[in-house]
Amino acid sequence: MQIEILNSAKDVINKNLKGKNIVVIDVLRATSVMVTAFKNGAQSIFPFENIDDTKQACSLNNNGLLAGERKGLKIEGFHFGNSPLDFTPEKIDGKNIFMTTSNGTRAIKNAKGYDNLYIASYLNLSAVANILLKDEKDTVILCAGTDDEFSLDDALCAGMIVNKISEQIKIQTNDATLSLQILANLSKNIKTTLENSKHYSYLKSIGYENDLEYCIQKDICNVVPFYKNGVIKYI
């Protein structure tokens, strides 16, 4: 099994994914929202790249809610921003969520030609690793990054997933992926590793410290969202 980690949403464009699984990670905060929303009863999530398309699609659905952010902040007129703590059962049980974010939903839409696309975060990393072990297909882990740049929060999560797989079977990686495995092994505390990183620090500065504390929890959900034919469902 070969595993490759990509640094940002743009890196998957024109990437040959034929016969491979792909895992999208945007832990701060889009994929953490998706995992949480399904855990709390959401029916479906529809990801979009731009705001107008999101609004239009939601307007055609009588059971839809708008969710999204730009620069980490809730989009005006939307029901939700990008805070997983807002996606409570009382608000979203049985609902369809129409979602657009700066990095995570764009990463999902950029990927083409894969066999399966799974959604990962710290919240469900073991569940995702187990799905990949069951499939035993070559895998590309796509870190959404921040504004098309490397983001430590996503990369650390990717390294942890690879390590969980490598504990069970022999894998092949390149040096970039190996470096993130080493980082994950050396990281004894996610918060300590991330607290001075750019995106973590930015979200803290605009008031989302509670989100950060939530999103860096490991393995509190067994939900594995997957994307197919324009919609995200879950296993």
C-alpha positions in Angstrom: 0.0 0.0 0.0 1.4 3.4 -1.0 0.4 6.5 0.8 1.2 10.1 -0.3 0.4 13.3 1.6 -0.4 16.5 -0.3 0.1 19.9 1.4 -2.8 22.0 0.2 -6.0 22.1 -1.8 -4.3 23.2 -5.0 -1.8 20.3 -5.0 -4.5 17.7 -6.0 -5.4 19.6 -9.2 -4.4 17.4 -12.3 -3.2 14.7 -9.9 -3.8 11.2 -11.2 -6.0 9.5 -8.6 -7.2 6.5 -10.7 -7.6 3.4 -8.6 -6.8 5.3 -5.4 -8.6 6.4 -2.3 -8.3 10.0 -1.2 -8.7 11.4 2.2 -9.5 15.2 2.7 -8.4 16.8 6.0 -9.3 20.3 7.1 -9.3 20.0 10.9 -9.7 23.7 11.5 -12.5 23.5 10.9 -14.5 22.2 7.9 -13.9 18.4 8.2 -14.4 18.6 12.0 -17.7 20.3 11.3 -18.7 17.5 8.8 -17.8 14.7 11.3 -19.7 16.5 14.1 -22.7 17.2 12.0 -23.2 13.6 11.0 -22.6 12.5 14.6 -25.4 14.8 15.6 -27.9 13.6 13.0 -27.4 15.6 9.8 -28.8 13.8 6.8 -26.5 15.1 4.0 -23.8 17.7 3.4 -23.4 19.4 0.0 -20.0 21.1 -0.4 -19.5 24.1 -2.7 -16.6 26.3 -3.7 -18.5 29.6 -3.9 -21.1 31.4 -1.9 -23.7 32.0 -4.7 -23.8 28.4 -5.8 -24.3 27.4 -2.1 -27.2 29.7 -1.7 -28.9 28.7 -4.9 -28.7 25.0 -4.2 -30.0 25.5 -0.6 -33.0 27.6 -1.9 -34.2 24.6 -3.9 -34.2 22.3 -0.8 -37.0 22.7 1.8 -34.9 20.9 4.4 -31.7 22.8 3.9 -29.4 24.9 6.1 -26.6 27.2 5.0 -23.1 26.8 6.6 -19.9 28.5 5.7 -17.1 31.0 6.4 -14.6 33.3 4.8 -11.5 34.3 6.7 -12.9 32.1 9.5 -16.0 34.2 10.0 -19.6 33.3 9.4 -21.0 34.4 6.0 -23.7 37.0 6.3 -27.2 35.5 6.0 -26.0 31.9 6.7 -27.5 29.8 9.4 -24.1 28.6 10.6 -20.5 29.6 10.3 -17.8 27.0 10.6 -17.9 26.2 14.3 -18.5 22.5 15.0 -19.9 23.4 18.4 -22.9 25.1 16.7 -24.0 21.9 14.9 -26.1 20.5 17.8 -28.7 17.8 17.4 -31.5 20.2 18.1 -30.5 22.4 15.2 -29.4 19.9 12.5 -31.0 16.5 13.1 -32.5 15.3 9.8 -31.3 18.4 7.9 -29.4 18.9 4.7 -26.4 21.2 5.1 -25.2 23.3 2.2 -21.6 24.3 2.9 -18.8 26.5 1.6 -15.5 27.2 3.2 -12.2 28.8 2.3 -10.2 25.6 2.1 -12.0 22.4 3.0 -14.9 22.3 0.5 -12.6 23.6 -2.2 -10.2 20.7 -1.6 -13.1 18.2 -2.0 -14.2 19.8 -5.3 -10.6 19.9 -6.6 -10.1 16.1 -6.4 -11.1 14.1 -9.5 -10.9 10.6 -10.7 -10.5 8.7 -7.4 -12.2 5.5 -6.3 -13.4 6.8 -2.9 -13.2 10.1 -1.1 -13.2 10.1 2.7 -13.3 13.0 5.2 -10.9 13.0 8.2 -10.1 15.0 11.3 -8.6 14.3 14.7 -12.1 13.5 15.8 -12.3 10.4 13.7 -8.8 9.5 12.6 -8.8 5.9 13.8 -12.1 5.2 12.1 -10.7 6.6 8.8 -7.5 4.6 9.2 -9.6 1.4 9.7 -11.5 2.1 6.5 -8.3 2.5 4.6 -6.9 -0.6 6.1 -9.9 -2.6 5.0 -9.7 -1.2 1.4 -5.9 -1.6 1.1 -5.8 0.7 -1.9 -3.1 3.2 -2.6 -4.1 6.4 -0.9 -3.6 10.1 -1.3 -4.2 12.2 1.9 -5.1 15.7 0.9 -4.5 18.4 3.5 -6.7 21.4 2.6 -4.0 23.7 4.0 -4.6 27.4 4.4 -4.9 29.7 1.4 -3.1 27.1 -0.7 -0.2 26.8 1.7 1.0 24.1 4.1 -0.8 24.1 7.4 0.6 22.3 10.4 -2.8 21.4 11.8 -3.8 19.3 8.8 -0.3 17.8 8.3 0.0 16.5 11.8 -3.4 14.8 11.5 -2.3 13.2 8.2 0.9 11.9 9.8 -1.1 10.3 12.6 -3.4 8.5 10.2 -0.4 7.1 8.2 1.2 5.9 11.5 -2.0 4.1 12.5 -2.0 2.3 9.1 1.7 1.5 9.3 1.3 -0.1 12.6 -0.9 -2.8 10.9 0.6 -3.3 7.4 3.7 -2.5 5.4 3.4 0.8 3.5 5.4 2.7 1.0 5.8 6.5 1.3 8.0 9.3 0.0 10.2 11.4 2.2 7.7 14.2 2.6 5.1 11.7 4.0 7.8 10.1 6.2 8.7 13.5 7.7 5.1 13.9 8.8 5.1 10.4 10.3 8.1 11.4 12.3 6.4 14.6 13.4 3.3 12.7 14.5 5.5 10.3 16.5 7.3 13.1 18.3 4.1 15.1 19.0 2.9 14.0 22.4 0.3 16.8 22.7 -1.6 18.2 19.8 -2.2 21.6 21.4 1.4 22.1 22.3 2.5 21.2 18.7 -0.1 23.6 17.1 -0.4 26.5 19.5 2.1 28.7 17.6 1.1 27.7 14.1 -0.4 30.3 11.8 -4.0 29.1 11.4 -4.4 27.9 15.0 -3.2 31.3 16.2 -5.5 33.2 13.8 -8.6 31.3 14.9 -7.7 31.9 18.5 -7.2 35.6 17.9 -10.8 36.0 16.4 -12.4 34.2 19.3 -12.6 30.5 18.4 -10.6 29.0 21.3 -13.4 26.7 22.3 -13.5 25.4 18.7 -9.8 24.7 18.8 -10.1 22.8 22.1 -12.8 20.7 20.5 -11.2 20.0 17.1 -7.9 18.7 18.6 -9.6 15.9 20.4 -8.7 12.4 19.1 -11.1 9.7 18.3 -14.3 10.9 19.9 -16.4 9.9 16.8 -16.7 6.7 14.8 -18.3 8.5 11.8 -16.6 8.4 8.5 -18.1 10.9 5.9 -17.6 10.1 2.3 -18.2 12.2 -0.9 -19.9 10.8 -4.0 -21.9 12.4 -6.8 -21.8 15.8 -5.3 -23.0 14.9 -1.8 -21.4 13.8 1.4 -23.0 11.0 3.4 -21.4 8.8 6.1 -20.5 5.3 7.1 
